[in-house]
Amino acid sequence: MNQNIQPQGRGITLNSLLDEQRSLNMRMLLALQLRDQAAQEELRASLEDVAARIEALLSGGLPRPEGQG
């Protein structure tokens, strides 16, 4: 359910990862309100993935967009 919409050949930006994290958090809130355990587990895994990608970007582990850094 990971929806990475990145142009081909471009790096991942912190803003795009934070937007993805906010979107997943909103979906998690809805899943909690609806008591949808399956959706919560899937979203938890996606949130952990995004958090790891943010950490990797901040520690220099992911490519930066062209023209930056």
N, C-alpha and C positions, 0 to 999 in steps of 0.2 A: 504494500500500500504506500510505499515510498514514492513521492511524486517530485522527482528532481527535474525541474524545468530549466536547465542550463543550456545556453547556446553552445553549439559544438565548438571545441577549441578554446573555450573560455574557462578561467579558473572559478572556483567557488568563493563567494564573498561572505564575510561575516554577517552582513545584513541579510543575505539570502538564507543563511542557516538560522539566524534568529527569527526571521519570518516563518520559516518552516516549523521551528520550535513553538512559536506562538500559536500557529494553526493547530498543531498537534495538541497543545495544552487546552485549547478551546474544545476540540473534539473529545479529549479526555474528560473534561467537565461534563459534557453532554452524556458521555457513556456512564459516568458516575451517577448522574441524575436519573438515567434510564435503567441503572443497575444491570448494565450489559457487561458481564464478566469477560466474554470472549473479546469484545472490542477493547476493553480495558487492558487485557494482556497484550494484544497486538499493538496498541498505542504505547504501552509502557516500553515495549521492545523498540519501537520507532523512536521514542524520546531518548532512550539510552544510546541509540545509534547516532542521533543528531548531537547529543551532548559529547560523545566521543569525537565526532567530526569537528565540533567547535574547539574542543581541547587540542586536537591535532593541528588545526589551523592556527590557533594562538601560540602553539609551541613550534610552529614552523614546519609541520609535517604535511601540509597540503599545498598544492600550487596556488599562487596568488594570481588574480586576474592580470591580463596583459597590460603593461604600462605602469604597474604598481610594484613597489618594493624591490 
